[in-house]
Amino acid sequence: MPATEVIRPPEPADHRPVDRVRDWGSRLGPTLATSLIPFLLIIYVALKGGGYDAIVRGEIGIAVWWIVLLGSIIGILPLARVTRAGWVGIASLAALGIWTAAGISWSESSERSVVELARVATYLGILVLALVIQGREGLRHTLIAVGAAISLIAVLALLSRLHPAWFPANETASVLEYAQARLNYPVDYWNGLAALMAIGMPLMLAIAVESRWIAAQALATAVIPVIALVCFYTLSRGGALEAAVALVVFFALYPRRLAALATTVLTVFASALLIAAATQRRALEDGLLTPEALGQGDEMLAIALVVCVGTGLIRAAIGLAARHQIGPRPTPSRRTSLVAVGAVLAIVGIGALAAGAPSELGNRWEEFRSPVGPVAGDTASRFESASGNGRYQYWAGALDANASDPLVGIGPGSFEFYWAREGDYPGFIRDAHSLYLESLAELGVVGLILVAAPLLALLWFAGSRSLRASPAARPWMAAATAACAAFATAAAVDWAWELAVLPIVFFCIAAAVLNHRDDGAPATGRSWRGPRLGLALLAVAATVSIGVPLAGTKLVRASQDSADVQQYAPALESAEKADDLQPWAATPALQRALLLDLQGDLDAAAAAALEATEEESTNWRTWLVLSRVEERRGDLEASAAAFQRARELNPRSPLFAQ
């Protein structure tokens, strides 16, 4: 052996290049999954009209469950072992799905109930996927990803108001004239957009204070005034309420309130500047497309850039000062903080009593519940109104619907039919504008418990953990709790459950909370064969429950598209396929009736229309179509009877005013 040769000991296994790459991949994979999947999913759903459309929602559900199924079979998922709390969350949502499936047997519309089952199955898939991709520091990565997605949506929404030519036409305004002034892009519903912004506020505050990079702190701070301005342009009082709830919960749980307070004051001041500038540009505020409004949009864009950049630079300066310990760093004790908070609350309470707050609250309540009181307009004055725009009547209707069968309700998805025949407020509605009361109406007391109890349990679980988690996790847990509280509030006062982007955001955050471990290193789940098999079986069942109504809806849409261009043969073929696929559904039969009527086959059209009335006997539309077909057949007695039945099922409709 040459004297110059050196014998080196074997390199330890965990220091070999291959093992280092493998270890790097095992760390990076969960990080990318936890960050990219929620970010891309939220952006995609938001840009697809918020996921309200059944086809968009169903396709997302199928894609999510296929990922879970293939990942479970291959052994890639779960990336980390799901915690006991995570399994409880899955079981709770699965129980809601089972109860919804049971509700098909007593529902007024099997078709609508099957759609609701598919909705729950889709949301269950989101929760499962979000749980099984959680990795190291999943809580922080998920919240940053969700906050970044909401911030990007806020920027797009604001630009759609300032420069509408860059974006698609406002289709909502073309259908609802009063929606012109209310910013709704990209989710196509102003209150839904405002709720999304309210959920994002505490997340961006946490990033602005807790991020490890000064640039990220500055960027997060700079985008908060944009979120506030988007909320203003929606003219959503519900969004303002949800943002207030989120901020109150955030500061109640956040461990370093003084550090967050400086950033909050800064963003509140910047937001006030932008909103004040917006109120001075009325044409832009009204959502007009006139040259004046376009010019004001250019002005507002310049103002927003200056304010947001300035806000970000100030936050960067605050961050640098804190990093280098420049300036005062007060650290009041818990007792001092409690005394200060108590003093402020006492002063506010005494001032409210002196100003006649109890009497004013009574007046506001009467204004909210009055069916003929002043209706909130479509300007910034909306924020001064307490009008419920019919919500009190919708909620009372939901309670009345439950009274018909308190335990099980009237059936999933059937509130629209109940309201059409029993409601006492003008206008068409499909939802009761409250997830909890609608669940009570359609699924009974059992359904309300299955919806409300897990949500309250999650808020309690997240809130309690934010008080006893590790110092690194407490701020993020506080932000997650605040965001979930904003969603829970939105679900109480609007149809947030039906706008898929909001539940998707909620379940992504919920998964991060439920699967969080303070040790920061969750155990691997790759050898966990039992749960993987269970996930695969659940994926198959959920895919079927989503896929059947999805395929049926696509066939009906294809039939309608063909009929629009007068291609009646393929239109009828698609409708017949939809009928074969969903024999319990009224829509395919109704579509066949309309097509056969157009082709002059009146006897077959009458038979199809009668079939539709049998499937949905409380749907006034099926009876109205039957009345029309019978009239064309010459059976005036049958036509009059069907027309009378349609009027009984929707007595307030202008169609039956004469």
C-alpha positions as CSV (number, residue, x, y, z in Angstrom):
1,M,0.0,0.0,0.0
2,P,1.5,3.4,-1.0
3,A,2.6,5.5,2.0
4,T,0.5,8.5,0.7
5,E,-2.8,6.5,0.6
6,V,-5.2,7.3,3.4
7,I,-7.8,4.8,4.5
8,R,-11.1,6.7,5.3
9,P,-13.8,5.2,7.5
10,P,-17.1,4.5,5.8
11,E,-19.4,7.5,5.7
12,P,-22.3,7.2,8.2
13,A,-25.5,6.2,6.5
14,D,-27.3,9.4,7.3
15,H,-24.4,11.5,5.8
16,R,-24.3,9.7,2.4
17,P,-25.3,11.9,-0.5
18,V,-28.2,9.7,-1.5
19,D,-29.6,9.7,2.1
20,R,-29.1,13.4,2.3
21,V,-31.2,13.9,-0.8
22,R,-33.8,11.5,0.4
23,D,-34.0,13.3,3.8
24,W,-34.3,16.6,2.0
25,G,-37.1,15.2,-0.1
26,S,-38.9,13.9,2.9
27,R,-38.8,17.3,4.5
28,L,-39.5,19.3,1.3
29,G,-42.4,17.1,0.1
30,P,-44.8,17.7,3.0
31,T,-43.8,21.4,3.1
32,L,-44.7,21.8,-0.6
33,A,-47.8,19.8,-0.3
34,T,-49.0,21.7,2.8
35,S,-48.3,25.0,1.1
36,L,-49.0,24.6,-2.6
37,I,-52.1,22.4,-2.5
38,P,-54.2,24.8,-0.3
39,F,-52.9,27.8,-2.2
40,L,-53.7,26.5,-5.7
41,L,-57.0,24.9,-4.7
42,I,-58.3,28.1,-3.1
43,I,-57.2,30.3,-6.1
44,Y,-58.7,27.9,-8.6
45,V,-62.1,27.6,-6.8
46,A,-62.3,31.4,-6.2
47,L,-61.7,32.0,-9.9
48,K,-64.4,29.5,-10.8
49,G,-67.1,31.7,-9.3
50,G,-66.3,30.6,-5.7
51,G,-67.3,27.0,-6.5
52,Y,-71.0,27.6,-6.2
53,D,-71.7,25.7,-9.4
54,A,-72.4,22.0,-8.9
55,I,-70.2,20.9,-11.7
56,V,-67.2,22.9,-10.5
57,R,-67.7,21.6,-6.9
58,G,-68.2,18.1,-8.1
59,E,-65.1,18.0,-10.3
60,I,-63.0,19.3,-7.3
61,G,-64.5,16.6,-5.1
62,I,-63.6,13.9,-7.6
63,A,-60.1,15.2,-8.1
64,V,-59.5,15.4,-4.3
65,W,-60.7,11.9,-3.6
66,W,-58.7,10.5,-6.5
67,I,-55.6,12.0,-5.0
68,V,-56.5,10.4,-1.6
69,L,-57.3,7.1,-3.2
70,L,-54.1,6.8,-5.3
71,G,-51.9,8.1,-2.5
72,S,-53.4,5.6,-0.1
73,I,-53.0,2.7,-2.5
74,I,-49.4,3.6,-3.4
75,G,-48.5,4.2,0.2
76,I,-47.5,7.9,-0.2
77,L,-50.4,9.2,2.0
78,P,-50.7,10.0,4.7
79,L,-47.4,11.9,4.8
80,A,-47.8,12.1,8.5
81,R,-49.9,10.1,11.0
82,V,-53.3,11.7,11.5
83,T,-53.9,12.6,15.1
84,R,-56.8,11.4,17.2
85,A,-58.4,14.9,16.8
86,G,-58.0,14.6,13.1
87,W,-59.9,11.3,13.0
88,V,-62.6,12.8,15.2
89,G,-63.0,15.6,12.6
90,I,-63.2,13.1,9.8
91,A,-65.8,11.0,11.7
92,S,-67.9,14.1,12.5
93,L,-68.2,15.2,8.9
94,A,-68.7,11.6,7.7
95,A,-71.6,11.3,10.2
96,L,-73.2,14.4,8.7
97,G,-72.8,12.8,5.3
98,I,-74.5,9.6,6.6
99,W,-77.4,11.5,8.1
100,T,-77.8,13.5,4.8
101,A,-77.9,10.2,2.9
102,A,-80.5,8.9,5.3
103,G,-82.5,12.1,4.7
104,I,-83.0,11.2,1.1
105,S,-85.7,8.7,2.3
106,W,-87.9,11.5,3.7
107,S,-87.0,14.4,1.6
108,E,-89.4,16.3,-0.7
109,S,-86.7,16.0,-3.4
110,S,-84.4,13.1,-3.7
111,E,-82.5,14.9,-6.4
112,R,-81.7,17.9,-4.2
113,S,-80.8,15.6,-1.3
114,V,-78.4,13.7,-3.4
115,V,-76.7,17.0,-4.4
116,E,-76.4,17.9,-0.7
117,L,-74.8,14.5,0.0
118,A,-72.3,15.2,-2.8
119,R,-71.5,18.6,-1.3
120,V,-70.7,17.0,2.1
121,A,-68.7,14.3,0.4
122,T,-66.6,17.0,-1.4
123,Y,-65.9,18.9,1.8
124,L,-65.0,15.7,3.6
125,G,-62.5,15.0,0.8
126,I,-61.0,18.5,1.4
127,L,-60.6,17.8,5.1
128,V,-59.1,14.3,4.5
129,L,-56.7,15.6,1.9
130,A,-55.6,18.5,4.1
131,L,-55.1,16.2,7.0
132,V,-53.0,13.6,5.2
133,I,-50.6,16.1,3.6
134,Q,-49.8,17.8,6.9
135,G,-46.1,17.7,7.6
136,R,-43.5,19.3,9.8
137,E,-44.7,22.9,10.8
138,G,-47.9,22.2,8.9
139,L,-49.9,24.7,10.9
140,R,-47.6,27.7,9.9
141,H,-47.2,26.6,6.3
142,T,-51.0,26.1,5.8
143,L,-51.9,29.4,7.3
144,I,-49.3,31.2,5.3
145,A,-50.6,29.5,2.1
146,V,-54.2,30.3,2.9
147,G,-53.4,33.9,3.7
148,A,-51.4,34.3,0.6
149,A,-54.2,32.9,-1.6
150,I,-56.8,35.2,0.0
151,S,-54.4,38.1,-0.5
152,L,-54.0,37.4,-4.2
153,I,-57.8,37.1,-4.5
154,A,-58.0,40.5,-2.8
155,V,-55.6,42.1,-5.2
156,L,-57.5,40.7,-8.2
157,A,-60.8,41.8,-6.7
158,L,-59.6,45.3,-6.2
159,L,-58.1,45.5,-9.7
160,S,-61.4,44.3,-11.1
161,R,-63.1,47.4,-9.7
162,L,-60.3,49.9,-10.5
163,H,-59.7,48.5,-14.0
164,P,-62.7,46.4,-15.0
165,A,-61.5,46.2,-18.7
166,W,-58.8,43.8,-17.5
167,F,-61.3,41.2,-16.3
168,P,-64.5,39.4,-17.5
169,A,-67.8,41.3,-17.6
170,N,-69.7,41.4,-14.3
171,E,-72.2,38.7,-15.0
172,T,-73.8,39.0,-11.6
173,A,-74.7,42.6,-12.3
174,S,-76.2,41.6,-15.6
175,V,-78.6,39.3,-13.8
176,L,-79.1,41.5,-10.6
177,E,-79.2,45.1,-11.4
178,Y,-78.6,46.2,-7.8
179,A,-75.4,44.2,-7.8
180,Q,-73.5,46.7,-10.0
181,A,-72.2,48.7,-7.0
182,R,-71.2,45.7,-5.0
183,L,-67.8,44.2,-5.7
184,N,-68.2,40.5,-6.2
185,Y,-65.4,39.3,-8.5
186,P,-64.1,36.6,-8.6
187,V,-66.5,34.6,-6.4
188,D,-69.7,36.3,-7.9
189,Y,-71.2,37.1,-4.5
190,W,-70.4,40.2,-2.5
191,N,-71.1,38.8,1.0
192,G,-69.0,35.7,0.1
193,L,-66.1,37.8,-1.0
194,A,-66.3,39.9,2.2
195,A,-66.4,36.8,4.3
196,L,-63.3,35.5,2.5
197,M,-61.5,38.8,3.3
198,A,-62.6,38.6,6.9
199,I,-61.1,35.1,7.2
200,G,-57.8,36.4,5.7
201,M,-57.4,39.4,8.1
202,P,-56.1,37.5,11.2
203,L,-53.9,35.3,9.0
204,M,-52.2,38.2,7.4
205,L,-51.8,39.9,10.8
206,A,-50.1,36.8,12.1
207,I,-47.8,36.7,9.1
208,A,-47.0,40.4,9.5
209,V,-45.9,39.9,13.1
210,E,-44.6,36.4,13.2
211,S,-42.8,35.9,9.8
212,R,-39.1,35.2,10.0
213,W,-38.3,37.5,7.1
214,I,-38.7,41.3,7.2
215,A,-39.8,41.4,3.6
216,A,-42.6,39.0,4.3
217,Q,-43.7,41.1,7.3
218,A,-43.7,44.2,5.1
219,L,-45.6,42.5,2.3
220,A,-48.3,41.0,4.6
221,T,-48.8,44.4,6.3
222,A,-49.1,46.2,2.9
223,V,-51.8,43.8,1.7
224,I,-54.1,44.3,4.7
225,P,-55.4,47.7,3.6
226,V,-56.2,46.1,0.2
227,I,-58.3,43.5,2.0
228,A,-60.1,46.2,4.0
229,L,-60.8,48.2,0.8
230,V,-62.2,45.1,-0.9
231,C,-64.5,44.6,2.1
232,F,-65.6,48.2,1.8
233,Y,-66.4,47.9,-1.9
234,T,-68.6,44.8,-1.3
235,L,-70.8,47.0,0.9
236,S,-71.3,43.9,3.1
237,R,-72.4,44.5,6.7
238,G,-72.0,40.8,7.3
239,G,-68.4,41.0,6.2
240,A,-67.8,43.9,8.6
241,L,-69.3,41.8,11.4
242,E,-67.1,38.8,10.5
243,A,-64.0,40.9,10.4
244,A,-64.8,42.4,13.8
245,V,-65.3,38.9,15.3
246,A,-62.0,37.7,13.8
247,L,-60.0,40.6,15.2
248,V,-61.6,40.3,18.6
249,V,-60.9,36.6,18.8
250,F,-57.4,37.2,17.5
251,F,-56.4,39.7,20.1
252,A,-58.1,37.7,22.9
253,L,-55.9,34.8,22.2
254,Y,-52.7,36.3,20.7
255,P,-49.8,36.0,23.1
256,R,-47.9,39.2,22.1
257,R,-50.7,41.7,21.9
258,L,-48.5,44.8,22.1
259,A,-46.4,43.6,19.1
260,A,-49.5,43.0,17.1
261,L,-51.1,46.2,18.2
262,A,-48.5,48.4,16.5
263,T,-49.1,46.6,13.2
264,T,-52.8,46.7,13.7
265,V,-52.9,50.4,14.3
266,L,-50.7,51.0,11.3
267,T,-53.0,48.9,9.0
268,V,-56.1,50.5,10.4
269,F,-54.8,53.9,9.7
270,A,-53.8,52.9,6.1
271,S,-57.1,51.2,5.6
272,A,-59.0,54.3,6.7
273,L,-57.0,56.4,4.3
274,L,-58.0,54.1,1.4
275,I,-61.6,53.9,2.4
276,A,-61.8,57.7,2.8
277,A,-60.3,58.2,-0.7
278,A,-62.8,55.6,-2.1
279,T,-65.8,57.5,-0.6
280,Q,-64.8,60.6,-2.4
281,R,-65.0,58.9,-5.8
282,R,-68.7,58.1,-6.1
283,A,-68.7,56.9,-9.7
284,L,-66.1,54.3,-8.9
285,E,-67.9,53.4,-5.6
286,D,-71.1,52.8,-7.6
287,G,-69.2,50.4,-9.9
288,L,-70.0,52.4,-13.1
289,L,-68.1,51.9,-16.4
290,T,-68.2,55.6,-17.4
291,P,-65.1,57.6,-18.4
292,E,-65.4,59.4,-15.0
293,A,-65.3,56.1,-13.1
294,L,-62.4,54.8,-15.1
295,G,-60.4,58.0,-14.4
296,Q,-61.2,57.6,-10.7
297,G,-60.0,54.0,-10.9
298,D,-56.6,55.2,-12.1
299,E,-56.5,57.7,-9.3
300,M,-57.4,55.1,-6.7
301,L,-54.8,52.7,-8.0
302,A,-52.1,55.3,-7.6
303,I,-53.3,56.1,-4.1
304,A,-53.5,52.4,-3.1
305,L,-49.9,51.8,-4.3
306,V,-48.6,54.8,-2.4
307,V,-50.4,53.9,0.8
308,C,-49.6,50.2,0.7
309,V,-46.0,50.6,-0.2
310,G,-45.6,53.2,2.6
311,T,-47.4,50.9,5.1
312,G,-45.0,48.1,4.1
313,L,-41.9,50.2,4.5
314,I,-43.0,51.4,8.0
315,R,-43.6,47.8,9.0
316,A,-40.2,46.9,7.7
317,A,-38.7,49.7,9.9
318,I,-40.6,48.4,12.9
319,G,-39.4,44.9,12.2
320,L,-35.8,46.0,11.9
321,A,-36.0,48.0,15.1
322,A,-37.4,45.0,17.0
323,R,-34.7,42.7,15.6
324,H,-31.9,45.1,16.7
325,Q,-33.7,45.9,20.0
326,I,-34.0,49.6,19.1
327,G,-36.6,51.6,21.0
328,P,-38.8,50.7,24.0
329,R,-40.0,47.1,24.5
330,P,-42.7,47.3,27.2
331,T,-43.6,44.0,28.7
332,P,-46.7,44.5,31.0
333,S,-47.6,41.7,33.3
334,R,-50.8,39.7,32.9
335,R,-52.4,41.5,35.8
336,T,-51.6,44.9,34.3
337,S,-53.0,43.9,31.0
338,L,-56.2,42.6,32.6
339,V,-56.7,45.7,34.6
340,A,-56.2,47.9,31.5
341,V,-58.6,45.8,29.4
342,G,-61.2,45.9,32.2
343,A,-60.8,49.7,32.5
344,V,-61.3,50.2,28.8
345,L,-64.4,47.9,28.8
346,A,-65.8,49.7,31.8
347,I,-65.4,53.1,30.1
348,V,-66.9,51.8,26.9
349,G,-69.8,50.3,28.8
350,I,-70.5,53.5,30.8
351,G,-70.3,55.6,27.6
352,A,-72.7,53.2,25.8
353,L,-75.2,53.4,28.6
354,A,-75.0,57.2,28.7
355,A,-75.5,57.4,25.0
356,G,-78.7,55.3,25.2
357,A,-77.3,52.1,23.8
358,P,-80.1,49.8,25.1
359,S,-82.8,51.9,23.5
360,E,-80.8,52.1,20.3
361,L,-80.2,48.3,20.2
362,G,-84.0,47.8,20.6
363,N,-84.7,50.1,17.7
364,R,-82.1,48.4,15.6
365,W,-83.6,45.0,16.4
366,E,-87.0,46.1,15.3
367,E,-85.5,47.5,12.1
368,F,-83.8,44.2,11.5
369,R,-86.9,42.1,11.9
370,S,-89.3,44.4,10.1
371,P,-90.4,43.0,6.8
372,V,-91.5,46.4,5.5
373,G,-88.9,48.6,7.1
374,P,-86.1,50.5,5.3
375,V,-84.1,48.2,3.1
376,A,-80.4,48.9,3.0
377,G,-79.3,50.6,-0.2
378,D,-76.3,50.0,-2.5
379,T,-74.1,52.8,-1.2
380,A,-71.8,53.2,1.8
381,S,-74.9,54.2,3.8
382,R,-75.7,50.4,4.0
383,F,-73.2,50.2,6.9
384,E,-75.6,52.5,8.9
385,S,-78.6,50.3,8.3
386,A,-79.8,47.4,10.5
387,S,-82.2,46.1,7.9
388,G,-82.1,42.3,7.7
389,N,-83.2,42.3,4.1
390,G,-85.6,39.4,4.9
391,R,-83.2,37.3,7.0
392,Y,-85.5,37.4,10.1
393,Q,-88.3,36.0,7.9
394,Y,-86.0,33.4,6.4
395,W,-84.8,32.3,9.8
396,A,-88.4,32.2,11.2
397,G,-89.4,30.2,8.1
398,A,-86.6,27.7,8.9
399,L,-87.9,27.3,12.5
400,D,-91.4,26.8,11.1
401,A,-90.1,24.2,8.7
402,N,-88.5,22.3,11.5
403,A,-91.7,22.3,13.5
404,S,-93.3,20.0,10.9
405,D,-90.8,17.3,12.0
406,P,-88.4,18.5,14.7
407,L,-86.2,15.4,14.9
408,V,-85.4,14.8,11.2
409,G,-86.6,18.0,9.3
410,I,-88.1,18.3,5.9
411,G,-85.2,16.7,4.0
412,P,-81.8,17.9,2.7
413,G,-81.9,20.6,0.0
414,S,-85.7,21.1,0.2
415,F,-86.0,24.5,2.0
416,E,-86.5,26.3,-1.3
417,F,-89.8,24.3,-1.9
418,Y,-91.0,24.9,1.7
419,W,-90.3,28.7,1.4
420,A,-92.0,29.0,-2.0
421,R,-95.3,27.7,-0.6
422,E,-95.1,28.9,3.1
423,G,-92.8,32.0,3.0
424,D,-94.1,35.4,3.9
425,Y,-91.4,37.6,2.3
426,P,-91.3,38.6,-1.4
427,G,-88.6,37.1,-3.6
428,F,-87.1,33.8,-4.5
429,I,-84.6,32.2,-2.2
430,R,-83.0,28.8,-2.2
431,D,-81.2,28.9,1.2
432,A,-82.3,30.0,4.6
433,H,-79.2,32.3,4.9
434,S,-77.9,30.5,7.9
435,L,-76.2,27.1,7.9
436,Y,-77.4,26.3,11.4
437,L,-81.1,27.2,10.9
438,E,-81.2,25.6,7.5
439,S,-79.7,22.4,8.9
440,L,-82.3,22.5,11.6
441,A,-85.1,22.9,9.0
442,E,-83.8,20.3,6.6
443,L,-82.0,17.8,8.8
444,G,-83.8,18.4,12.1
445,V,-82.3,18.6,15.6
446,V,-80.0,15.7,14.7
447,G,-78.6,17.6,11.7
448,L,-78.1,20.8,13.7
449,I,-76.1,18.9,16.3
450,L,-74.0,17.2,13.6
451,V,-73.3,20.6,12.1
452,A,-72.9,22.9,15.1
453,A,-71.3,20.7,17.7
454,P,-68.2,19.9,15.7
455,L,-67.7,23.5,14.7
456,L,-68.0,24.7,18.3
457,A,-65.7,21.9,19.4
458,L,-63.1,22.9,16.9
459,L,-63.3,26.6,18.0
460,W,-62.9,25.4,21.7
461,F,-60.1,23.0,20.8
462,A,-58.2,25.6,18.8
463,G,-58.8,28.4,21.3
464,S,-57.6,26.2,24.2
465,R,-54.6,25.0,22.4
466,S,-53.7,28.6,21.5
467,L,-53.4,29.3,25.3
468,R,-51.2,26.2,26.1
469,A,-49.3,25.5,22.9
470,S,-45.6,26.0,22.5
471,P,-44.5,29.7,22.2
472,A,-43.8,29.2,18.5
473,A,-47.2,27.7,17.8
474,R,-49.4,30.0,20.0
475,P,-49.6,33.0,17.6
476,W,-50.5,30.7,14.6
477,M,-53.1,28.9,16.6
478,A,-54.7,32.2,17.7
479,A,-54.8,33.3,14.0
480,A,-56.4,30.0,13.0
481,T,-59.0,30.2,15.7
482,A,-59.9,33.8,14.6
483,A,-60.2,32.7,11.0
484,C,-62.5,29.8,11.9
485,A,-64.6,32.1,14.1
486,A,-65.0,34.4,11.1
487,F,-66.3,31.5,9.0
488,A,-68.6,30.3,11.8
489,T,-70.1,33.8,11.9
490,A,-70.5,34.0,8.1
491,A,-72.2,30.6,8.2
492,A,-74.7,31.9,10.8
493,V,-75.9,34.9,8.7
494,D,-75.5,33.8,5.1
495,W,-75.2,30.9,2.7
496,A,-71.4,30.5,3.2
497,W,-71.8,26.7,3.2
498,E,-72.9,26.7,-0.4
499,L,-70.1,28.9,-1.7
500,A,-67.4,26.2,-1.8
501,V,-64.4,28.4,-1.5
502,L,-65.3,29.4,2.1
503,P,-65.7,25.8,3.4
504,I,-62.6,24.8,1.6
505,V,-60.6,27.6,3.3
506,F,-62.2,26.6,6.6
507,F,-61.4,22.9,6.3
508,C,-57.8,23.6,5.2
509,I,-57.3,25.6,8.4
510,A,-59.2,23.1,10.5
511,A,-57.0,20.3,9.3
512,A,-53.9,22.2,10.2
513,V,-55.3,22.8,13.7
514,L,-56.4,19.2,14.3
515,N,-53.2,17.6,13.1
516,H,-50.8,20.0,14.8
517,R,-48.1,18.6,17.1
518,D,-46.0,20.8,19.3
519,D,-43.0,18.6,18.8
520,G,-42.9,19.8,15.2
521,A,-42.0,16.3,13.9
522,P,-45.1,14.1,13.4
523,A,-44.6,10.4,13.1
524,T,-44.5,9.0,9.6
525,G,-47.7,7.4,8.4
526,R,-46.3,5.3,5.5
527,S,-46.4,2.0,7.4
528,W,-49.9,2.7,8.8
529,R,-51.7,0.2,6.6
530,G,-55.1,0.1,8.4
531,P,-55.9,3.7,8.1
532,R,-54.7,3.8,4.5
533,L,-57.1,1.0,3.6
534,G,-59.9,2.9,5.4
535,L,-59.1,6.0,3.5
536,A,-59.1,4.1,0.2
537,L,-62.6,2.6,0.9
538,L,-63.9,6.0,2.0
539,A,-62.6,7.5,-1.2
540,V,-64.4,5.0,-3.3
541,A,-67.7,5.6,-1.6
542,A,-67.3,9.4,-1.7
543,T,-66.3,9.3,-5.4
544,V,-69.5,7.4,-6.3
545,S,-71.7,9.8,-4.2
546,I,-70.2,12.8,-6.0
547,G,-69.7,11.2,-9.5
548,V,-73.3,10.1,-10.1
549,P,-75.0,13.5,-9.6
550,L,-72.1,15.2,-11.3
551,A,-72.5,13.0,-14.4
552,G,-76.2,13.6,-14.4
553,T,-75.8,17.4,-14.1
554,K,-73.3,17.4,-17.0
555,L,-75.7,15.4,-19.2
556,V,-78.6,17.8,-18.4
557,R,-76.3,20.8,-19.2
558,A,-75.3,19.2,-22.5
559,S,-78.9,18.7,-23.3
560,Q,-79.7,22.3,-22.6
561,D,-76.7,23.5,-24.7
562,S,-77.9,21.3,-27.6
563,A,-81.4,22.6,-27.3
564,D,-80.2,26.2,-27.4
565,V,-78.9,25.6,-30.9
566,Q,-82.0,23.6,-31.9
567,Q,-80.2,20.3,-32.1
568,Y,-83.1,18.4,-30.5
569,A,-82.1,14.8,-31.2
570,P,-78.8,14.9,-29.3
571,A,-80.5,17.1,-26.6
572,L,-83.1,14.4,-26.1
573,E,-80.5,11.7,-26.0
574,S,-78.5,13.4,-23.3
575,A,-81.7,14.0,-21.3
576,E,-82.6,10.3,-21.5
577,K,-79.1,9.3,-20.4
578,A,-79.4,11.6,-17.4
579,D,-82.7,10.1,-16.6
580,D,-81.3,6.5,-16.8
581,L,-78.4,7.5,-14.6
582,Q,-80.6,9.3,-12.0
583,P,-84.1,7.7,-12.1
584,W,-84.9,9.5,-8.8
585,A,-84.2,13.0,-10.3
586,A,-87.0,15.3,-11.6
587,T,-84.7,17.6,-13.7
588,P,-84.0,15.0,-16.5
589,A,-87.6,14.1,-16.8
590,L,-88.6,17.8,-16.9
591,Q,-85.9,18.4,-19.6
592,R,-87.4,15.5,-21.6
593,A,-90.8,17.0,-21.3
594,L,-89.7,20.4,-22.6
595,L,-87.8,18.8,-25.5
596,L,-90.7,16.5,-26.5
597,D,-93.0,19.5,-26.4
598,L,-90.8,21.4,-28.7
599,Q,-90.8,18.5,-31.1
600,G,-94.6,18.2,-31.0
601,D,-94.7,14.8,-29.3
602,L,-97.3,16.0,-26.7
603,D,-98.4,12.6,-25.3
604,A,-94.8,11.7,-24.5
605,A,-94.2,15.2,-23.2
606,A,-97.1,14.9,-20.8
607,A,-95.9,11.5,-19.6
608,A,-92.4,12.9,-18.9
609,A,-93.9,16.0,-17.1
610,L,-96.1,13.8,-15.0
611,E,-93.1,11.7,-14.1
612,A,-91.3,14.9,-13.0
613,T,-94.2,15.9,-10.7
614,E,-94.1,12.4,-9.1
615,E,-90.4,12.8,-8.4
616,E,-90.8,16.4,-7.0
617,S,-94.4,16.7,-6.0
618,T,-93.8,20.0,-4.1
619,N,-91.8,21.7,-6.9
620,W,-94.2,24.2,-8.5
621,R,-92.1,24.3,-11.8
622,T,-92.9,20.7,-12.6
623,W,-96.6,21.4,-12.3
624,L,-96.4,24.5,-14.4
625,V,-94.7,22.6,-17.2
626,L,-97.3,19.9,-17.0
627,S,-100.0,22.5,-17.2
628,R,-98.5,24.0,-20.3
629,V,-98.2,20.6,-22.0
630,E,-101.7,19.5,-21.1
631,E,-103.1,22.8,-22.5
632,R,-101.3,22.1,-25.8
633,R,-102.7,18.6,-25.8
634,G,-106.2,20.1,-25.5
635,D,-106.9,18.7,-22.0
636,L,-108.0,22.0,-20.4
637,E,-109.3,20.4,-17.2
638,A,-105.9,18.7,-16.5
639,S,-104.1,21.8,-17.4
640,A,-106.2,23.9,-15.0
641,A,-105.7,21.4,-12.2
642,A,-101.9,21.4,-12.7
643,F,-101.8,25.2,-12.9
644,Q,-103.8,25.4,-9.7
645,R,-101.4,23.1,-8.0
646,A,-98.4,25.1,-9.2
647,R,-100.1,28.3,-7.8
648,E,-100.6,26.6,-4.4
649,L,-97.0,25.7,-4.2
650,N,-95.8,29.2,-5.0
651,P,-98.6,31.6,-4.3
652,R,-96.4,34.8,-4.1
653,S,-94.9,34.3,-7.6
654,P,-95.7,37.1,-10.1
655,L,-96.5,34.3,-12.6
656,F,-99.7,33.6,-10.7
657,A,-100.6,37.2,-9.9
658,Q,-103.5,37.3,-12.5
